[in-house]
Amino acid sequence: MILKCIRTIAVAALAFTSLSSFGQDLIARQAPVDKKMRAIDSVALQRQIKLEQSQYPAYSLYPNWDNRYVHAYGKDVVIPDTFRIDLTGFCMPTDSRKITSKFGPRRRRMHNGLDLKVYIGDTIRAAFDGKVRIVRYERRGYGKYVVIRHENGLETVYGHLSKQLVEENQLVRAGEVIGLGGNTGRSTGSHLHFETRFLGQAINPALMFDFPNQDVVADSWVYRKRGASRSLASKGGTVNSGNGDIRYYKVRSGDTLSRIAKTQGVTIDQLCRLNRITRKTILRPGQVLRYS
């Protein structure tokens, strides 16, 4: 009887040991599986984040996506003191070089964009890659207009179109045709009203886009909230907004100080003084010069 009990205990112990070993083997085999599953979950999460970012450009900056209002940002938007706006990968929205009305006060009201001479039917293009937020008609304002939000943080507005060729929530590439020039809305002649905005704040497009030369002023531009500390343009071509009264010119091949001074309406001495150079300084293509 005692021998039988001992045998039973031994068998049970052996079975327990085998089960424990089997369980450990299961855990050991499961560990790489768990690790792989976590990796898969991480990749899936990253893909989801990228998908949301592609669907809503500048996802981390803007508090909402609203297809109703151009100026859709109130107290719930957080405006950083400074923000670098990438201007590479741009396309000029129109081939027109003629500015008919500048940014600033006009007839006791603020003109928040540039008016560029275009004719009815002229091609209007997206300035950067982005997503169309608004395609609407405003009889006493923009007329037929399009608003696009871009990954670099900007929103661009194209007003007084004769025809809109995109739809709301459509992804567009820089240079893609979005509409045709026109004279709709509050307009006294065919032209393109072009705005650049950052989190609802209107920025003078001339600080970034050089329409007479069909180019951007630099590869990047730094937005500075009013009251934030100011800094000079870096050698990399970053241009700072300051209070909006500082303008820059990016040197092109063949440019001379006299030519730049003439086209920008300043004197050579002013260019030299503002940029701490002399009349004998050799200009380099891509170099950024301050001219006001």
C-alpha positions as a Markdown table, in Angstrom:
| # | Residue | x | y | z |
|---|---|---|---|---|
| 1 | Met | 0.0 | 0.0 | 0.0 |
| 2 | Ile | 2.8 | 2.4 | 1.0 |
| 3 | Leu | 4.7 | 1.4 | -2.2 |
| 4 | Lys | 1.6 | 2.2 | -4.3 |
| 5 | Cys | 1.2 | 5.6 | -2.7 |
| 6 | Ile | 4.8 | 6.4 | -3.4 |
| 7 | Arg | 4.4 | 5.4 | -7.0 |
| 8 | Thr | 1.3 | 7.5 | -7.3 |
| 9 | Ile | 3.1 | 10.6 | -5.9 |
| 10 | Ala | 6.1 | 10.0 | -8.2 |
| 11 | Val | 3.9 | 9.8 | -11.3 |
| 12 | Ala | 2.0 | 13.0 | -10.2 |
| 13 | Ala | 5.3 | 14.8 | -9.6 |
| 14 | Leu | 6.6 | 13.7 | -13.0 |
| 15 | Ala | 3.4 | 14.9 | -14.7 |
| 16 | Phe | 3.6 | 18.3 | -12.9 |
| 17 | Thr | 7.2 | 18.7 | -13.9 |
| 18 | Ser | 6.3 | 17.8 | -17.5 |
| 19 | Leu | 3.4 | 20.2 | -17.5 |
| 20 | Ser | 5.5 | 23.0 | -16.0 |
| 21 | Ser | 8.2 | 22.4 | -18.6 |
| 22 | Phe | 5.6 | 22.4 | -21.4 |
| 23 | Gly | 4.1 | 25.6 | -20.0 |
| 24 | Gln | 7.6 | 27.2 | -20.0 |
| 25 | Asp | 8.1 | 26.1 | -23.6 |
| 26 | Leu | 4.8 | 27.6 | -24.5 |
| 27 | Ile | 5.7 | 30.9 | -22.9 |
| 28 | Ala | 9.2 | 30.9 | -24.5 |
| 29 | Arg | 7.6 | 30.3 | -27.9 |
| 30 | Gln | 4.9 | 32.9 | -27.3 |
| 31 | Ala | 7.4 | 35.7 | -26.4 |
| 32 | Pro | 8.7 | 36.2 | -30.0 |
| 33 | Val | 5.0 | 36.1 | -31.2 |
| 34 | Asp | 4.0 | 38.8 | -28.7 |
| 35 | Lys | 7.0 | 40.9 | -29.7 |
| 36 | Lys | 6.1 | 40.5 | -33.4 |
| 37 | Met | 2.5 | 41.4 | -32.6 |
| 38 | Arg | 3.6 | 44.5 | -30.8 |
| 39 | Ala | 5.7 | 45.5 | -33.8 |
| 40 | Ile | 2.7 | 44.9 | -36.1 |
| 41 | Asp | 0.5 | 47.0 | -33.8 |
| 42 | Ser | 3.2 | 49.8 | -33.8 |
| 43 | Val | 3.5 | 49.7 | -37.6 |
| 44 | Ala | -0.3 | 49.8 | -37.9 |
| 45 | Leu | -0.5 | 52.7 | -35.6 |
| 46 | Gln | 2.2 | 54.6 | -37.5 |
| 47 | Arg | 0.3 | 53.9 | -40.7 |
| 48 | Gln | -2.9 | 55.2 | -39.2 |
| 49 | Ile | -1.2 | 58.4 | -38.0 |
| 50 | Lys | 0.3 | 58.9 | -41.5 |
| 51 | Leu | -3.1 | 58.4 | -43.0 |
| 52 | Glu | -4.7 | 61.0 | -40.8 |
| 53 | Gln | -1.9 | 63.4 | -41.5 |
| 54 | Ser | -2.2 | 62.9 | -45.2 |
| 55 | Gln | -6.0 | 63.5 | -44.9 |
| 56 | Tyr | -5.6 | 66.6 | -42.9 |
| 57 | Pro | -2.4 | 68.6 | -43.7 |
| 58 | Ala | -0.8 | 70.4 | -40.8 |
| 59 | Tyr | -2.8 | 68.1 | -38.5 |
| 60 | Ser | -0.7 | 69.0 | -35.4 |
| 61 | Leu | -1.2 | 72.8 | -35.9 |
| 62 | Tyr | -4.9 | 73.2 | -36.7 |
| 63 | Pro | -7.7 | 72.5 | -34.2 |
| 64 | Asn | -10.3 | 71.6 | -36.8 |
| 65 | Trp | -11.3 | 71.0 | -40.4 |
| 66 | Asp | -14.2 | 73.2 | -41.4 |
| 67 | Asn | -15.6 | 73.5 | -44.9 |
| 68 | Arg | -17.8 | 76.5 | -44.1 |
| 69 | Tyr | -15.6 | 79.5 | -43.1 |
| 70 | Val | -12.4 | 81.0 | -44.4 |
| 71 | His | -11.7 | 82.5 | -41.0 |
| 72 | Ala | -12.6 | 79.4 | -39.0 |
| 73 | Tyr | -10.1 | 79.9 | -36.1 |
| 74 | Gly | -11.0 | 81.7 | -32.9 |
| 75 | Lys | -9.8 | 81.5 | -29.3 |
| 76 | Asp | -9.3 | 77.7 | -29.5 |
| 77 | Val | -6.3 | 78.0 | -31.8 |
| 78 | Val | -2.8 | 78.1 | -30.3 |
| 79 | Ile | -0.4 | 80.3 | -32.3 |
| 80 | Pro | 3.3 | 79.6 | -31.7 |
| 81 | Asp | 5.6 | 82.5 | -31.1 |
| 82 | Thr | 7.7 | 81.4 | -34.1 |
| 83 | Phe | 7.1 | 78.8 | -36.9 |
| 84 | Arg | 9.3 | 77.9 | -39.9 |
| 85 | Ile | 7.3 | 77.6 | -43.1 |
| 86 | Asp | 8.9 | 75.5 | -45.8 |
| 87 | Leu | 8.6 | 77.2 | -49.2 |
| 88 | Thr | 10.3 | 74.5 | -51.3 |
| 89 | Gly | 8.1 | 72.5 | -53.7 |
| 90 | Phe | 6.2 | 75.6 | -54.5 |
| 91 | Cys | 4.4 | 76.6 | -57.7 |
| 92 | Met | 3.5 | 80.2 | -58.6 |
| 93 | Pro | -0.4 | 80.3 | -58.6 |
| 94 | Thr | -0.4 | 82.4 | -61.8 |
| 95 | Asp | 2.0 | 83.3 | -64.5 |
| 96 | Ser | 1.0 | 87.0 | -64.0 |
| 97 | Arg | 3.8 | 89.3 | -62.8 |
| 98 | Lys | 1.6 | 92.4 | -62.4 |
| 99 | Ile | 0.3 | 93.3 | -58.9 |
| 100 | Thr | -2.7 | 95.6 | -59.2 |
| 101 | Ser | -3.4 | 96.0 | -55.5 |
| 102 | Lys | -1.0 | 95.4 | -52.6 |
| 103 | Phe | -1.5 | 93.9 | -49.1 |
| 104 | Gly | -2.5 | 96.5 | -46.5 |
| 105 | Pro | -5.1 | 99.1 | -45.6 |
| 106 | Arg | -7.3 | 100.1 | -48.5 |
| 107 | Arg | -10.3 | 102.5 | -48.4 |
| 108 | Arg | -10.6 | 102.2 | -44.6 |
| 109 | Arg | -10.5 | 98.5 | -44.6 |
| 110 | Met | -7.8 | 95.9 | -44.6 |
| 111 | His | -6.9 | 94.2 | -47.9 |
| 112 | Asn | -5.6 | 90.8 | -46.7 |
| 113 | Gly | -4.0 | 89.6 | -49.9 |
| 114 | Leu | -2.5 | 90.6 | -53.2 |
| 115 | Asp | -4.5 | 91.3 | -56.4 |
| 116 | Leu | -2.8 | 90.0 | -59.5 |
| 117 | Lys | -3.9 | 90.9 | -63.0 |
| 118 | Val | -5.3 | 87.9 | -64.8 |
| 119 | Tyr | -7.9 | 87.6 | -67.5 |
| 120 | Ile | -11.1 | 85.5 | -67.5 |
| 121 | Gly | -10.2 | 81.9 | -68.2 |
| 122 | Asp | -6.5 | 82.2 | -67.2 |
| 123 | Thr | -5.1 | 79.2 | -65.4 |
| 124 | Ile | -4.9 | 79.3 | -61.6 |
| 125 | Arg | -2.7 | 76.7 | -59.8 |
| 126 | Ala | -2.2 | 75.3 | -56.3 |
| 127 | Ala | 0.8 | 77.0 | -54.7 |
| 128 | Phe | 1.8 | 73.9 | -52.7 |
| 129 | Asp | 0.7 | 70.3 | -52.1 |
| 130 | Gly | -2.4 | 70.2 | -49.9 |
| 131 | Lys | -6.0 | 69.5 | -49.4 |
| 132 | Val | -8.9 | 71.7 | -50.5 |
| 133 | Arg | -10.9 | 72.9 | -47.5 |
| 134 | Ile | -13.4 | 75.2 | -49.2 |
| 135 | Val | -15.0 | 75.6 | -52.6 |
| 136 | Arg | -17.7 | 78.2 | -52.4 |
| 137 | Tyr | -19.3 | 81.3 | -53.8 |
| 138 | Glu | -19.6 | 84.6 | -51.9 |
| 139 | Arg | -21.6 | 87.3 | -53.9 |
| 140 | Arg | -20.4 | 90.3 | -51.9 |
| 141 | Gly | -16.8 | 89.1 | -51.2 |
| 142 | Tyr | -14.5 | 86.5 | -52.7 |
| 143 | Gly | -16.9 | 85.5 | -55.5 |
| 144 | Lys | -16.1 | 82.0 | -56.5 |
| 145 | Tyr | -13.1 | 81.0 | -54.4 |
| 146 | Val | -11.0 | 78.1 | -53.2 |
| 147 | Val | -9.1 | 77.6 | -49.9 |
| 148 | Ile | -6.3 | 75.1 | -49.6 |
| 149 | Arg | -4.6 | 73.9 | -46.5 |
| 150 | His | -0.9 | 72.9 | -46.9 |
| 151 | Glu | 1.4 | 70.6 | -44.9 |
| 152 | Asn | 3.8 | 73.5 | -44.3 |
| 153 | Gly | 1.2 | 75.2 | -42.1 |
| 154 | Leu | -0.1 | 77.8 | -44.7 |
| 155 | Glu | -3.6 | 78.1 | -46.0 |
| 156 | Thr | -3.9 | 79.8 | -49.4 |
| 157 | Val | -7.0 | 81.6 | -50.7 |
| 158 | Tyr | -7.8 | 82.1 | -54.4 |
| 159 | Gly | -10.7 | 84.6 | -55.0 |
| 160 | His | -12.8 | 86.0 | -57.8 |
| 161 | Leu | -12.5 | 82.9 | -60.0 |
| 162 | Ser | -14.8 | 82.3 | -63.0 |
| 163 | Lys | -14.7 | 78.6 | -62.5 |
| 164 | Gln | -13.6 | 76.2 | -59.7 |
| 165 | Leu | -12.1 | 73.0 | -60.9 |
| 166 | Val | -11.6 | 71.1 | -57.6 |
| 167 | Glu | -13.9 | 69.8 | -54.9 |
| 168 | Glu | -13.8 | 70.1 | -51.1 |
| 169 | Asn | -11.7 | 67.5 | -49.4 |
| 170 | Gln | -9.7 | 66.8 | -52.6 |
| 171 | Leu | -6.0 | 66.3 | -52.3 |
| 172 | Val | -4.0 | 68.5 | -54.8 |
| 173 | Arg | -0.4 | 68.8 | -55.8 |
| 174 | Ala | 1.6 | 71.9 | -56.3 |
| 175 | Gly | 0.9 | 73.2 | -59.8 |
| 176 | Glu | -2.3 | 71.4 | -60.2 |
| 177 | Val | -5.0 | 73.5 | -61.9 |
| 178 | Ile | -7.7 | 74.5 | -59.3 |
| 179 | Gly | -9.6 | 77.1 | -61.2 |
| 180 | Leu | -9.8 | 79.8 | -63.9 |
| 181 | Gly | -9.3 | 83.5 | -63.5 |
| 182 | Gly | -12.4 | 85.7 | -63.3 |
| 183 | Asn | -14.3 | 88.7 | -62.1 |
| 184 | Thr | -16.9 | 87.2 | -59.6 |
| 185 | Gly | -17.9 | 88.7 | -56.3 |
| 186 | Arg | -16.8 | 92.1 | -55.1 |
| 187 | Ser | -14.5 | 92.9 | -58.0 |
| 188 | Thr | -14.2 | 95.8 | -60.4 |
| 189 | Gly | -12.2 | 93.9 | -63.0 |
| 190 | Ser | -10.8 | 90.4 | -63.7 |
| 191 | His | -8.0 | 89.5 | -61.3 |
| 192 | Leu | -6.9 | 86.9 | -58.8 |
| 193 | His | -7.1 | 87.8 | -55.1 |
| 194 | Phe | -4.4 | 85.7 | -53.5 |
| 195 | Glu | -4.0 | 85.3 | -49.7 |
| 196 | Thr | -1.6 | 83.5 | -47.5 |
| 197 | Arg | -2.7 | 82.7 | -43.9 |
| 198 | Phe | -1.1 | 80.9 | -41.0 |
| 199 | Leu | -3.7 | 79.7 | -38.4 |
| 200 | Gly | -6.0 | 82.4 | -39.6 |
| 201 | Gln | -3.4 | 85.2 | -39.4 |
| 202 | Ala | -3.1 | 87.0 | -42.7 |
| 203 | Ile | 0.5 | 87.4 | -44.0 |
| 204 | Asn | 1.5 | 89.6 | -46.9 |
| 205 | Pro | 2.1 | 87.2 | -49.8 |
| 206 | Ala | 4.8 | 89.5 | -51.1 |
| 207 | Leu | 7.0 | 88.5 | -48.2 |
| 208 | Met | 7.1 | 84.9 | -49.6 |
| 209 | Phe | 6.2 | 85.1 | -53.3 |
| 210 | Asp | 8.1 | 87.4 | -55.7 |
| 211 | Phe | 5.6 | 87.7 | -58.5 |
| 212 | Pro | 7.6 | 90.0 | -60.7 |
| 213 | Asn | 10.3 | 87.4 | -60.9 |
| 214 | Gln | 8.0 | 84.3 | -60.6 |
| 215 | Asp | 9.9 | 82.9 | -57.6 |
| 216 | Val | 9.8 | 82.6 | -53.8 |
| 217 | Val | 12.0 | 84.9 | -51.8 |
| 218 | Ala | 13.8 | 82.1 | -50.0 |
| 219 | Asp | 13.6 | 78.4 | -49.3 |
| 220 | Ser | 11.8 | 79.0 | -46.0 |
| 221 | Trp | 10.2 | 81.8 | -44.1 |
| 222 | Val | 9.7 | 82.2 | -40.3 |
| 223 | Tyr | 6.4 | 83.4 | -39.0 |
| 224 | Arg | 6.8 | 85.5 | -35.8 |
| 225 | Lys | 3.8 | 86.4 | -33.7 |
| 226 | Arg | 3.5 | 90.0 | -32.9 |
| 227 | Gly | 5.5 | 90.8 | -29.7 |
| 228 | Ala | 7.9 | 87.8 | -30.2 |
| 229 | Ser | 11.6 | 88.5 | -30.4 |
| 230 | Arg | 13.0 | 89.2 | -33.9 |
| 231 | Ser | 16.1 | 87.8 | -35.6 |
| 232 | Leu | 17.9 | 88.4 | -38.9 |
| 233 | Ala | 17.6 | 86.2 | -42.0 |
| 234 | Ser | 19.9 | 83.2 | -41.8 |
| 235 | Lys | 22.5 | 82.2 | -44.4 |
| 236 | Gly | 20.2 | 79.3 | -45.3 |
| 237 | Gly | 17.7 | 81.7 | -46.8 |
| 238 | Thr | 15.2 | 81.8 | -44.0 |
| 239 | Val | 13.2 | 85.0 | -44.0 |
| 240 | Asn | 11.6 | 86.4 | -40.9 |
| 241 | Ser | 8.4 | 88.4 | -40.8 |
| 242 | Gly | 9.1 | 90.9 | -38.1 |
| 243 | Asn | 6.3 | 93.4 | -38.3 |
| 244 | Gly | 5.7 | 92.8 | -41.9 |
| 245 | Asp | 7.7 | 95.8 | -43.2 |
| 246 | Ile | 10.9 | 94.0 | -44.0 |
| 247 | Arg | 11.3 | 92.6 | -47.5 |
| 248 | Tyr | 13.8 | 90.4 | -49.1 |
| 249 | Tyr | 15.0 | 89.5 | -52.6 |
| 250 | Lys | 16.6 | 86.2 | -53.6 |
| 251 | Val | 19.5 | 86.8 | -56.1 |
| 252 | Arg | 19.1 | 85.2 | -59.5 |
| 253 | Ser | 21.7 | 84.3 | -62.1 |
| 254 | Gly | 22.9 | 87.5 | -63.9 |
| 255 | Asp | 21.6 | 89.9 | -61.2 |
| 256 | Thr | 23.6 | 93.0 | -60.2 |
| 257 | Leu | 23.1 | 95.5 | -57.4 |
| 258 | Ser | 22.0 | 98.1 | -59.9 |
| 259 | Arg | 19.4 | 95.8 | -61.5 |
| 260 | Ile | 18.0 | 94.7 | -58.1 |
| 261 | Ala | 17.9 | 98.3 | -56.9 |
| 262 | Lys | 16.0 | 99.4 | -60.0 |
| 263 | Thr | 13.5 | 96.6 | -60.0 |
| 264 | Gln | 12.8 | 96.9 | -56.2 |
| 265 | Gly | 12.6 | 100.7 | -56.2 |
| 266 | Val | 15.6 | 101.4 | -53.9 |
| 267 | Thr | 19.1 | 102.8 | -54.3 |
| 268 | Ile | 22.3 | 100.8 | -54.4 |
| 269 | Asp | 23.5 | 102.6 | -51.3 |
| 270 | Gln | 20.3 | 101.4 | -49.4 |
| 271 | Leu | 21.0 | 97.8 | -50.5 |
| 272 | Cys | 24.6 | 98.1 | -49.3 |
| 273 | Arg | 23.7 | 99.6 | -46.0 |
| 274 | Leu | 20.9 | 97.1 | -45.2 |
| 275 | Asn | 23.1 | 94.1 | -46.1 |
| 276 | Arg | 26.4 | 95.4 | -44.9 |
| 277 | Ile | 28.0 | 94.9 | -48.3 |
| 278 | Thr | 29.8 | 97.2 | -50.8 |
| 279 | Arg | 29.3 | 98.1 | -54.4 |
| 280 | Lys | 32.1 | 95.7 | -55.2 |
| 281 | Thr | 30.6 | 92.7 | -53.4 |
| 282 | Ile | 30.1 | 89.7 | -55.8 |
| 283 | Leu | 26.5 | 88.4 | -55.6 |
| 284 | Arg | 25.8 | 84.7 | -55.5 |
| 285 | Pro | 22.6 | 83.1 | -57.0 |
| 286 | Gly | 20.3 | 82.1 | -54.2 |
| 287 | Gln | 21.7 | 84.8 | -51.8 |
| 288 | Val | 19.0 | 86.6 | -49.9 |
| 289 | Leu | 19.2 | 90.4 | -49.8 |
| 290 | Arg | 17.1 | 92.7 | -47.7 |
| 291 | Tyr | 15.8 | 95.7 | -49.6 |
| 292 | Ser | 13.4 | 97.4 | -47.2 |
